[in-house]
Amino acid sequence: MFDKIELSVSSYDTAWVAMVPSPDCPETPCFPECTKWILENQLGDGSWSLPHGNPLLVKDALSSTLACILALKRWGIGEEQINKGLRFIELNSASVTDNEQHKPIGFDIIFPGMIEYAKDLDLNLPLKPTDINSMLHRRALELTSGGGKNLEGRRAYLAYVSEGIGKLQDWEMAMKYQRKNGSLFNSPSTTAAAFIHIQDAECLHYIRSLLQKFGNAVPTIYPLDIYARLSMVDALERLGIDRHFRKERKFVLDETYRFWLQGEEEIFSDNATCALAFRILRLNGYDVSLDTLNQFSEDHFSNSLGGYLKDSGAALELYRALQLSYPDESLLEKQNSRTSYFLKQGLSNVSLCGDRLRKNIIGEVHDALNFPDHANLQRLAIRRRIKHYATDDTRILKTSYRCSTIGNQDFLKLAVEDFNICQSIQREEFKHIERWVVERRLDKLKFARQKEAYCYFSAAATLFAPELSDARMSWAKNGVLTTVVDDFFDVGGSEEELVNLIELIERWDVNGSADFCSEEVEIIYSAIHSTISEIGEKSFGWQGRDVKSHVIKIWLDLLKSTLTEAQWSSNKSVPTLDEYMTTAHVSFALGPIVLPALYFVGPKLSEEVAGHPELLNLYKVTSTCGRLLNDWRSFKRESEEGKLNAISLYMIHSGGASTEEETIEHFKGLIDSQRRQLLQLVLQEKDSIIPRPCKDLFWNMIKLLHTFYMKDDGFTSNEMRNVVKAIINEPISLDEL
C-alpha cells in the first residue's frame, strides 16, 4: 500500500475523456479505449457510477450516467446501453431536485450543462420540462451571481466546473489554473473539457499520461499520491500503530520532505495536502519553515477553491497544522483563530451536520476544537480516532471516489487489536501498582491522597507500547511517591520530620528504626529507597550502568525545594516571584516522574547527556509551564487557604497595579509561551543531542498537565475517573464500531 496508491475509476471523468475528439480527425474519438470501457462497465440498473449503492448519492449516479450517455451518443455507438441509461435517469428523475440528496461539487452547473449538450446531440432526456427549466434557471443564476468578497475563490470554482459551462466559459481565465502537468486542478474532466474547446496541447498530454498509467479509464483526481501516502502515515500515527511501520514511514517522510524543498506543485497547489505535509513533517522533526508555507497567508484559504466550497476537510487540516506554531510564528496564530471560527461555523451549519456521508469529519472537527493538540493525551486520542475512523470513506468531488489508503479496514482492525493488547498488559501492571502501594504501606498514610490510578493512567496514556513497561512503572511509582511527599510536606509532617526525611535520603543506607523520627517518615523513606534501588537495578539492562545516584539527586532536589516552601509558609515569608519560581518549578515534582523514565524509553544516555544543558532546559520549561498551570487553576482555592503562589505573588509585588483578571491573563500568556517554546525544543533537531524519544516524554507530560488542568485543580476533577476507566479497563469491540 505504501508502494502503490489505488484510486477508484471514475465513470464520470472517463466519459469526458471519451468525448475528446481526435486532433487529426475530429469525427472520431481520440481515446476509443474509453468508449469501449463505458460500453463494458454499465451497472445492472443501467447506471454508471461507483458501485457503493449509497441512497444519498443518486445525484452522483445521475451525473455520471448522463455523462456516459453523452459520450456514447457523441460517437453514435451503444444504443442499447444509452437506452438502459435513459431508463435509469427516468426512474430516478425525482432525485434531481431532491434537496435531501448529496450534491456533487458543481452539480447545479454541470448537470444542466449536460442537458443542453444532450439537446445539441438531439437526445431526448426523460425529465419533466418543469424540472429542466428549473435547473437551467438555477444554473443561469449561479453563473451570473457575484462572488462577493471571495471573488478569486469563485473564479477558481467556475474554472473547476468548466465542462458544465462549455461555450459560455471564459477559457482564458480558466487556463490560468493550468498546472505544470498540463491539467486543470488535476481533474481529468475539467482538462478534457478544456481540450475539447481550445485544443491545448498540454491538456492532451496530461490525458494521455493518465491513460498510459491507468489503462482505459481514469480516476476523478490525479495525481493524489503525496496526499494519499501522507494520509496513510497520518492514519497510522493517529490510530497508534505507526511504530509497526517505522521504515515505511521514514521513506514517505523523506520523500515528502524532498518534494517540499523542491516546491512540488502537488503539495503547494492544494490547501489540504500542504497543511497535512507541514504538520506531519514538523511533528517528525523536519525543518519546515513558515517562509515556505505561503498557503497560510491571511486570505489564501478563503480565496481558494476549498475556501469557496467551505471545505471542512481542508480547513480541519489547516487547523491541525496551526496547532504546531512556535513562539515567533504570530502569523500562524492569527490564522489559527480564523480557522477555528470557520470550523465552529461549520459545526453549527445544518448542511454540514446533516451530511450523513461524512459523519467522521463531524466527529473529527468536534474533537479538534475541544481537544487541542497540547491537551490531547495520546491514548485517549487514539480511542476517539478509532471510534471516528471511517472504513467506507467515500469522498466526493464532482463525483464520488475511493482511495485504498484512506478509510482502510485493515488499519482499523490492527488498531483495535493493538489497543486491546496494550490495555491487557496495562491492566496487569496496574494490579501490580495496587499491590505495591499496600506492600510499601503507603495506604496507611492517612494524610496522603490515594492516587495510584491517576498516576498509572498518566503513564499508560502516554507510554503505551508493550516494551515500555519499565518506563511506565518508574513513572507511575514515582508519581505516587511525589503525591505522598507533596501531601506530607503540605499537611502531614512537621518540619522535624521533613528534615529527617531529607537527611535519610542523603545518607541513603540506613539501619535500624532509631534513625526515623516517626513511622510516617520510615514508610516514605522505605518506599522511596526501594523504588530508586529498583530503578538502579533495571537501568543496567537499558543503559549498561547504574543510574541510582542520579535518581537520588533528583529526589533530593525535590525534597529540598519542598522544604524551602514549607519554611516560607511557616515563617509567613513572601518571596519574590523569581525566588518562588526558582524553587517552585522543582517542587512541582516532575523531576522524579519524568527524568528517571528517560532511561527506559530506548536510547542510551551517558552521564554527560543526562546532565546536558539542553535536557535541563527541557525539564525547566516543562516544569515551569506545569507550575504556572497549577498556580492558575488552584489560585482561588489556595488564596482561601492563605497560601501563596505565582498569581498571588505577582499581584502582591505589583503593588495593586495588576488586577486578578489582568494577572490571570498575563499568566495564561506565559503558559502559552512556555508551551510553544517546549514544542520547538522537542521538534527541532538542529544542534540537538537529546534523542527524540526522550524529548517526547516532556511533550507528553505537557499534554498530560493540560488535560489534568483543563477545567480545575488537577486531581480534584471527577471527570478523570471515566477517562482512567476507558484507558485501563474498557477494551474496544470492533463489532460495535
C-alpha positions in Angstrom: 0.0 0.0 0.0 2.9 2.3 0.6 4.2 1.5 -2.9 1.0 1.7 -4.9 -1.8 4.1 -4.4 -5.1 2.7 -5.7 -7.7 5.1 -6.9 -11.2 4.1 -7.9 -12.2 4.5 -11.5 -14.4 7.5 -12.3 -17.1 6.7 -15.0 -17.9 10.5 -15.0 -14.3 11.6 -15.8 -13.8 8.7 -18.2 -16.9 9.8 -20.1 -15.5 13.3 -20.5 -12.2 11.9 -21.7 -14.1 9.7 -24.1 -15.7 12.8 -25.6 -12.3 14.2 -26.6 -12.1 14.2 -30.5 -9.0 13.1 -32.3 -6.8 16.1 -33.2 -6.3 14.6 -36.6 -9.9 13.5 -37.3 -12.5 15.4 -35.2 -15.2 13.0 -36.1 -13.6 10.1 -34.3 -12.7 9.7 -30.6 -9.2 10.4 -29.5 -9.4 7.7 -26.9 -11.6 4.9 -28.2 -10.5 2.7 -25.3 -12.5 4.9 -23.0 -15.7 4.5 -25.1 -15.0 0.7 -25.0 -14.7 0.9 -21.2 -18.1 2.7 -21.0 -19.8 0.1 -23.1 -18.4 -2.7 -20.9 -18.9 -1.2 -17.5 -22.6 -0.3 -17.2 -24.1 -1.5 -14.0 -27.1 -3.8 -13.9 -29.5 -0.9 -13.1 -28.4 1.0 -16.2 -26.2 3.5 -14.3 -22.6 4.2 -14.4 -21.2 5.1 -11.0 -19.1 3.9 -8.1 -20.8 0.7 -7.1 -21.5 1.8 -3.5 -25.3 1.7 -3.6 -25.4 4.7 -1.2 -29.0 6.0 -1.3 -27.7 9.6 -0.7 -25.6 9.6 -3.9 -28.3 9.2 -6.6 -27.4 12.7 -8.0 -23.8 11.5 -8.4 -25.0 8.4 -10.2 -27.3 10.5 -12.4 -24.4 12.9 -13.3 -22.1 10.0 -14.2 -24.7 8.2 -16.1 -25.7 11.2 -18.2 -22.0 11.9 -19.0 -21.5 8.3 -20.2 -24.7 8.5 -22.3 -23.4 11.7 -23.9 -20.1 10.1 -24.7 -21.7 7.2 -26.5 -24.2 9.4 -28.3 -21.4 11.7 -29.4 -19.8 8.9 -31.3 -23.0 7.2 -32.4 -22.5 3.9 -30.6 -24.0 1.9 -27.8 -27.7 2.4 -28.5 -28.7 -0.4 -26.1 -26.6 1.0 -23.3 -27.9 4.5 -23.9 -31.5 3.3 -23.6 -30.8 1.5 -20.4 -29.1 4.6 -19.0 -32.0 6.8 -20.0 -34.3 4.3 -18.2 -32.2 4.7 -15.0 -32.5 8.5 -15.3 -36.2 8.3 -15.8 -36.7 6.1 -12.8 -34.6 8.3 -10.6 -35.5 11.7 -12.0 -37.2 12.8 -8.8 -33.7 12.9 -7.1 -32.5 15.7 -9.4 -34.5 18.2 -7.4 -34.4 16.4 -4.1 -32.6 18.6 -1.5 -32.0 15.6 0.8 -29.7 14.1 -1.8 -26.0 14.9 -1.6 -24.9 17.2 -4.4 -21.5 16.6 -6.1 -19.4 19.7 -6.5 -20.8 21.9 -9.3 -23.9 19.7 -9.9 -26.2 22.8 -10.4 -23.9 23.9 -13.2 -22.7 20.7 -14.7 -25.9 18.6 -14.9 -27.9 21.4 -16.6 -24.9 22.0 -18.9 -25.0 18.3 -19.9 -28.8 18.6 -20.5 -28.0 21.4 -23.0 -25.3 19.3 -24.7 -27.9 16.5 -24.9 -30.2 18.9 -26.9 -27.3 19.7 -29.2 -27.0 15.9 -29.8 -30.7 15.6 -30.4 -31.0 13.4 -27.4 -34.3 13.5 -25.6 -34.0 13.0 -21.8 -36.8 11.5 -19.8 -37.0 14.6 -17.5 -40.0 16.8 -16.8 -39.9 20.1 -18.7 -40.5 22.0 -15.5 -37.6 20.3 -13.8 -35.3 21.1 -16.8 -36.4 24.7 -16.8 -35.9 25.0 -13.1 -32.4 23.5 -13.4 -31.4 25.8 -16.3 -32.7 28.8 -14.4 -30.7 27.9 -11.3 -27.6 27.4 -13.5 -28.1 30.8 -15.1 -28.4 32.4 -11.7 -25.3 30.7 -10.4 -23.3 31.7 -13.4 -24.3 35.3 -13.1 -24.1 35.8 -9.4 -21.1 37.6 -8.0 -18.5 36.0 -5.7 -18.8 38.8 -3.0 -15.6 39.0 -1.0 -14.4 35.6 -2.3 -14.1 36.7 -6.0 -10.9 34.7 -6.5 -12.4 31.6 -5.0 -15.4 31.9 -7.2 -13.2 32.2 -10.3 -11.4 29.0 -9.3 -14.8 27.3 -8.8 -16.1 28.3 -12.2 -12.9 27.1 -13.8 -13.1 23.8 -12.0 -16.6 23.1 -13.3 -15.7 24.2 -16.9 -17.4 21.2 -18.5 -20.7 22.4 -17.3 -20.2 25.9 -18.7 -18.9 24.8 -22.1 -19.1 27.5 -24.8 -20.0 30.2 -22.3 -16.7 29.7 -20.4 -14.0 32.4 -20.3 -11.3 29.9 -21.3 -8.5 32.4 -21.0 -9.5 32.8 -17.3 -9.9 29.1 -16.8 -6.5 28.3 -18.3 -4.8 30.4 -15.6 -5.4 27.4 -13.4 -3.5 25.0 -15.6 -0.7 23.2 -13.7 2.7 22.1 -14.7 1.4 18.6 -15.6 -1.0 20.1 -18.1 -4.1 19.6 -16.1 -6.6 22.0 -14.6 -7.0 21.2 -10.9 -5.6 17.6 -11.5 -9.1 16.9 -12.8 -9.5 14.7 -16.0 -13.0 16.0 -16.7 -12.1 19.7 -16.5 -8.9 19.1 -18.5 -10.8 17.1 -21.2 -13.4 19.9 -21.5 -10.6 22.4 -21.9 -9.1 20.4 -24.8 -12.4 19.9 -26.4 -12.9 23.7 -26.6 -9.4 25.1 -27.1 -7.2 22.2 -28.2 -4.5 22.9 -25.7 -1.6 20.5 -26.3 -0.6 20.3 -22.6 -4.1 19.2 -21.7 -3.9 16.4 -24.2 -0.5 15.4 -22.9 -1.9 15.1 -19.3 -4.9 13.0 -20.5 -2.5 10.7 -22.5 -0.3 10.3 -19.5 -3.3 9.3 -17.4 -4.3 6.5 -19.8 -0.8 5.3 -20.0 -0.9 4.8 -16.3 -4.5 3.6 -15.7 -5.3 1.9 -19.0 -8.7 2.5 -20.5 -10.4 4.5 -17.7 -9.3 7.4 -15.4 -9.8 8.5 -11.7 -11.6 11.7 -10.8 -8.4 13.3 -9.5 -4.7 12.7 -10.3 -2.1 12.9 -9.0 -3.1 12.2 -5.4 0.0 10.2 -4.4 1.6 12.6 -1.9 -1.7 13.3 -0.2 -2.7 9.6 -0.1 0.7 8.5 1.3 0.6 11.3 3.9 -2.9 10.3 4.8 -1.8 6.8 5.4 1.1 7.9 7.6 -1.3 10.2 9.5 -3.8 7.4 9.9 -1.2 5.0 11.3 0.1 7.7 13.7 -3.4 8.7 14.9 -4.5 5.1 15.3 -1.5 4.3 17.4 0.1 1.7 15.2 2.8 3.7 13.4 5.5 2.0 15.4 4.9 -1.1 13.4 5.8 0.7 10.1 8.9 2.8 11.0 10.9 2.0 7.8 7.9 2.7 5.5 7.0 5.9 7.3 10.6 7.1 7.1 10.7 6.6 3.4 7.4 8.5 2.8 8.5 11.4 5.1 12.0 11.7 3.5 10.4 11.7 0.0 7.8 14.3 1.0 10.5 16.5 2.5 12.4 16.4 -0.7 9.3 17.4 -2.6 8.7 20.2 0.0 12.2 21.6 -0.5 11.7 21.5 -4.3 8.4 23.4 -4.0 6.5 20.5 -5.6 3.2 21.8 -7.1 1.3 18.7 -5.9 1.9 19.9 -2.3 1.6 23.6 -2.6 -1.3 23.9 -5.0 -3.7 22.2 -2.6 -4.5 23.5 0.9 -5.2 20.2 2.5 -2.0 18.5 1.1 0.1 21.4 2.1 -1.3 21.6 5.7 -1.0 17.8 6.1 2.6 17.8 4.8 3.5 20.7 7.1 2.0 19.1 10.2 3.5 15.6 9.7 6.9 16.9 8.6 7.2 19.3 11.6 5.9 16.7 14.1 8.6 14.3 12.8 11.5 16.8 13.2 11.9 18.0 9.6 12.8 21.7 9.2 9.7 23.2 7.5 9.7 27.0 7.9 6.9 29.5 7.9 8.5 31.3 5.0 7.9 28.3 2.7 4.4 27.9 4.0 2.8 30.6 1.9 -0.5 28.7 1.9 -1.2 30.1 5.4 -1.2 33.8 4.4 -4.2 35.8 5.7 -6.6 35.4 2.7 -5.2 32.4 0.8 -7.6 29.8 2.1 -10.7 31.9 1.9 -9.8 32.9 -1.7 -9.1 29.4 -2.7 -11.3 26.8 -4.3 -11.5 24.9 -0.9 -12.4 28.2 0.9 -15.1 29.0 -1.7 -16.6 25.5 -1.3 -16.3 25.7 2.5 -14.3 22.5 2.5 -14.3 21.4 6.2 -11.7 18.7 5.5 -9.2 21.2 4.2 -10.0 23.6 7.0 -9.5 20.9 9.6 -6.1 20.0 8.1 -5.2 23.7 8.3 -6.4 24.0 11.9 -4.4 21.0 13.0 -1.2 22.3 11.3 -1.7 25.7 13.0 -1.5 24.0 16.4 2.2 23.5 15.9 3.3 27.1 15.8 6.4 28.2 17.5 6.7 31.3 19.7 7.9 33.6 16.9 5.2 32.5 14.4 2.5 35.0 15.1 1.1 34.8 11.6 0.1 31.2 12.2 -1.6 32.2 15.5 -3.7 34.8 13.8 -4.8 32.4 11.1 -5.5 29.8 13.8 -8.3 31.9 15.3 -9.8 32.5 11.9 -9.7 28.8 11.0 -11.2 27.9 14.4 -14.1 30.3 13.7 -14.6 28.7 10.3 -14.8 25.2 11.7 -17.2 26.3 14.5 -19.4 27.9 11.9 -19.4 24.6 10.0 -20.4 22.6 13.1 -23.4 24.8 13.6 -24.2 24.7 9.9 -27.2 22.4 9.2 -25.8 21.4 5.8 -22.6 20.1 7.3 -24.2 18.4 10.3 -26.8 17.0 8.1 -24.2 15.5 5.8 -24.6 11.9 6.9 -22.0 10.8 4.4 -19.2 12.5 6.4 -20.1 11.7 10.0 -16.5 11.0 10.7 -15.5 14.5 9.6 -18.1 16.0 12.0 -16.6 13.9 14.9 -13.0 14.9 14.0 -13.9 18.6 13.8 -15.6 18.4 17.2 -12.5 16.7 18.7 -10.0 19.1 17.1 -11.9 22.1 18.6 -12.5 20.5 22.0 -9.2 18.7 22.5 -6.3 20.9 21.2 -3.1 19.0 20.4 -1.4 20.2 23.6 -4.2 18.9 25.8 -4.8 15.6 23.9 -3.4 12.6 25.6 -2.3 10.1 23.0 -4.1 7.1 24.3 -7.4 8.9 24.7 -7.0 10.5 21.3 -6.4 7.1 19.8 -9.5 5.7 21.3 -11.6 8.6 19.9 -9.9 8.3 16.5 -10.7 4.6 16.3 -14.3 5.5 17.0 -14.4 8.1 14.3 -12.3 6.2 11.7 -14.5 5.6 8.6 -13.7 2.4 6.7 -16.1 3.4 4.0 -14.7 6.9 3.5 -16.2 7.6 0.1 -15.1 11.1 -0.9 -16.9 13.4 -3.2 -15.6 16.0 -5.6 -17.6 16.3 -8.9 -18.2 12.6 -8.4 -17.5 10.1 -5.7 -14.2 8.2 -5.3 -12.3 6.0 -3.0 -8.6 5.7 -2.3 -7.0 2.5 -0.8 -5.0 4.4 1.8 -8.0 6.4 3.1 -10.6 4.6 5.3 -8.9 1.2 5.3 -10.5 -1.7 7.2 -7.1 -3.4 7.8 -5.9 -0.3 9.6 -8.9 -0.3 11.9 -8.6 -4.0 12.7 -4.9 -3.7 13.6 -5.6 -0.5 15.7 -8.3 -2.2 17.7 -6.2 -5.4 18.3 -3.1 -3.3 19.2 -5.1 -1.1 21.6 -6.6 -4.2 23.4 -3.2 -6.0 23.6 -1.6 -2.9 25.2 -4.5 -2.5 27.5 -4.4 -6.1 28.8 -0.7 -5.6 29.6 -1.5 -2.3 31.4 -4.3 -3.9 33.5 -1.8 -6.4 34.9 0.7 -3.6 35.6 -1.9 -1.6 37.4 -2.7 -4.5 39.6 1.0 -4.6 40.4 0.9 -0.9 41.4 -2.1 -1.5 43.7 -0.2 -4.4 45.4 3.0 -2.3 45.6 1.1 0.5 47.4 -0.1 -2.0 50.1 3.3 -3.7 50.3 5.0 -0.4 50.9 2.3 0.6 53.5 1.5 3.8 51.6 -2.2 3.1 52.2 -1.5 3.5 55.9 -0.6 7.2 55.5 -4.0 8.8 56.3 -2.9 12.3 55.2 -2.0 11.1 51.7 -4.3 11.1 48.7 -4.6 7.6 47.2 -4.0 8.4 43.6 -2.3 5.3 42.2 -5.0 5.0 39.5 -4.3 8.5 38.2 -0.5 8.1 38.4 -0.6 4.8 36.5 -3.1 6.3 34.0 -0.7 9.2 33.3 2.0 6.7 32.4 -0.3 4.4 30.3 -1.9 7.2 28.4 1.4 8.4 27.0 3.8 5.4 27.2 1.5 2.7 25.9 3.8 0.4 23.8 4.3 -3.0 25.5 8.1 -2.7 25.5 7.9 0.5 27.6 6.7 -1.4 30.8 9.8 -0.3 32.8 9.2 3.3 31.9 5.5 3.1 32.9 6.3 1.5 36.2 9.0 4.1 37.0 6.7 6.9 36.0 3.7 5.6 38.0 5.6 4.6 41.2 7.4 7.9 41.3 4.1 9.7 40.6 2.5 8.0 43.6 5.5 8.9 45.8 5.6 12.6 44.8 1.9 12.8 45.6 2.6 11.3 49.0 5.6 13.6 49.6 3.6 16.7 48.5 0.8 15.9 51.0 3.4 15.1 53.7 5.1 18.4 53.3 1.8 20.2 52.8 -0.4 18.9 55.7 1.1 15.7 57.1 4.5 16.3 58.6 6.3 18.6 61.0 9.5 20.5 60.0 11.5 18.0 62.1 10.1 15.1 60.0 10.7 16.8 56.8 14.4 17.5 57.7 14.7 13.9 58.9 13.5 12.5 55.6 16.0 14.6 53.6 18.9 13.5 55.9 17.9 9.9 55.5 17.9 10.1 51.7 21.3 11.9 51.8 22.7 9.1 54.0 20.9 6.6 51.8 21.7 3.3 53.6 20.0 3.4 57.0 19.9 0.5 59.5 17.5 0.4 62.4 14.3 2.2 63.2 16.1 4.6 65.6 17.0 6.8 62.7 13.3 7.6 61.9 11.6 10.3 63.9 8.2 8.9 63.0 6.5 5.9 61.4 5.4 8.1 58.5 9.0 9.1 57.8 10.0 5.4 57.9 7.2 4.4 55.4 8.0 7.2 53.0 11.8 6.7 53.2 11.5 3.0 52.7 9.2 3.4 49.6 11.5 6.0 48.0 14.6 3.9 48.8 13.2 0.7 47.4 11.9 2.4 44.2 15.2 4.2 43.5 17.0 0.9 44.1 14.7 -0.9 41.7 15.3 1.8 39.0 19.0 1.4 39.5 18.9 -2.3 39.0 16.7 -2.1 35.9 18.8 0.6 34.4 21.6 -1.8 33.8 19.6 -3.7 31.2 18.8 -0.4 29.4 21.8 1.7 29.9 24.6 -0.7 30.9 25.2 1.4 34.0 23.6 2.1 37.4 21.7 5.5 37.4 20.8 5.3 41.1 23.0 8.2 42.2 21.3 10.5 39.6 17.8 9.5 40.7 18.8 10.1 44.4 19.9 13.6 43.4 16.6 14.2 41.6 14.7 13.2 44.7 16.9 15.4 47.0 16.3 18.4 44.7 12.6 17.9 45.0 12.6 17.4 48.8 14.8 20.4 49.5 12.7 22.7 47.3 9.6 21.4 49.0 11.1 22.1 52.4 12.0 25.6 51.4 8.3 26.2 50.5 7.2 24.7 53.8 9.6 27.0 55.7 8.3 30.1 53.7 4.8 29.1 54.8 5.6 28.5 58.5 7.6 31.8 58.6 5.0 33.8 56.7 7.7 34.8 54.3 6.8 36.5 51.0 9.5 35.6 48.4 10.0 37.5 45.2 8.4 35.9 42.1 11.8 34.9 40.8 12.7 33.3 44.1 9.4 31.5 44.1 9.7 30.2 40.6 13.3 29.1 41.1 12.1 26.8 43.8 8.5 26.1 42.6 9.4 24.7 39.2 11.4 22.0 41.1 8.8 21.5 43.9 6.2 20.9 41.2 7.7 17.4 41.3 8.0 16.4 37.7 11.7 15.6 38.2 11.2 12.1 39.8 8.4 11.2 37.4 9.9 12.2 34.0 13.7 12.2 34.4 14.2 8.5 35.6 11.8 7.3 32.9 14.2 8.7 30.3 16.4 5.8 30.9 13.7 3.3 29.9 12.5 4.5 26.5 15.3 3.1 24.4 18.3 5.4 23.7 21.4 5.1 25.8 22.1 8.3 27.8 25.6 8.9 29.0 26.1 10.9 32.3 27.1 13.9 30.1 23.9 13.8 28.1 21.8 13.2 31.2 23.2 16.4 32.7 23.4 18.4 29.4 22.0 22.0 29.4 19.6 21.0 26.6 18.0 18.3 28.7 18.0 20.5 31.8 16.2 23.3 29.8 13.6 20.8 28.6 12.9 19.9 32.2 12.9 23.5 33.4 10.5 24.7 30.6 8.2 21.8 31.2 8.2 22.2 35.0 7.7 26.0 34.7 4.7 25.6 32.4 3.2 22.9 34.7 3.8 25.1 37.8 2.1 28.1 36.2 -0.8 25.9 35.1 -1.2 24.6 38.6 -1.0 28.0 40.2 -3.6 29.5 37.8 -6.1 26.7 38.3 -5.5 26.4 42.1 -5.3 30.2 42.8 -8.8 30.6 44.3 -8.5 27.6 46.5 -5.0 28.4 47.7 -6.0 32.0 48.3 -8.8 30.9 50.5 -6.3 28.7 52.4 -3.9 31.6 52.9 -1.3 30.0 50.6 0.9 32.0 48.2 1.5 31.0 44.6 2.8 32.7 41.4 -0.5 34.5 40.8 -0.9 36.0 44.3 2.8 36.9 44.4 2.6 38.7 41.1 -0.3 40.7 42.4 1.4 41.5 45.7 4.6 42.7 44.1 2.7 44.8 41.5 1.6 47.0 44.4 -2.0 46.8 43.3 -1.2 47.8 39.7 -2.5 44.5 38.3 -6.0 43.2 38.9 -6.8 39.5 39.4 -8.2 39.3 35.9 -5.2 41.1 34.3 -2.8 38.9 36.3 -4.5 35.6 35.2 -4.5 36.8 31.5 -0.8 37.6 31.9 0.0 34.1 33.2 -2.1 32.4 30.6 0.1 34.2 28.0 3.2 32.9 29.9 1.8 29.4 29.9 1.2 29.6 26.1 4.7 30.9 25.5 6.4 28.3 27.6 4.3 25.5 25.9 5.3 26.8 22.4 8.9 27.1 23.5 8.9 23.5 24.6 7.3 22.3 21.4 10.1 24.0 19.5 12.7 22.4 21.7 11.1 18.9 21.2 10.6 19.1 17.5 13.7 20.9 16.2 16.6 18.5 15.6 19.2 21.0 14.5 22.0 21.3 17.2 20.1 18.9 19.4 21.9 16.0 21.2 18.9 14.6 23.1 17.3 11.7 21.4 13.7 12.3 20.2 12.1 9.5 22.3 13.5 11.3 25.4 12.3 14.7 24.3 8.8 13.3 23.6 8.4 12.5 27.3 8.5 16.2 28.1 5.9 17.0 25.5 3.8 14.0 26.7 3.9 15.5 30.2 2.7 18.9 29.0 -0.2 17.2 27.2 -1.0 15.4 30.5 -0.8 18.5 32.5 -3.1 20.5 30.2 -5.5 17.6 30.3 -5.5 17.4 34.1 -5.8 21.2 34.4 -8.3 21.7 31.6 -11.0 22.8 34.0 -9.9 22.8 37.6 -7.3 21.8 40.1 -6.0 18.6 38.5 -6.5 15.7 40.8 -9.9 17.1 42.1 -11.6 16.6 38.7 -14.3 13.9 38.8 -14.3 13.6 35.0 -10.9 11.9 35.1 -12.4 8.8 36.7 -14.2 7.8 33.5 -11.1 8.7 31.4 -9.0 6.4 33.6 -11.6 3.6 33.2 -11.6 4.0 29.4 -7.8 3.7 29.1 -7.1 0.8 31.6 -10.3 -1.3 31.9 -12.5 -1.0 28.8 -11.5 -2.9 25.7 -12.7 -1.8 22.2 -15.0 -4.0 20.3 -14.6 -4.0 16.6 -18.2 -5.1 16.1 -19.5 -2.0 17.9 -17.7 0.5 15.8 
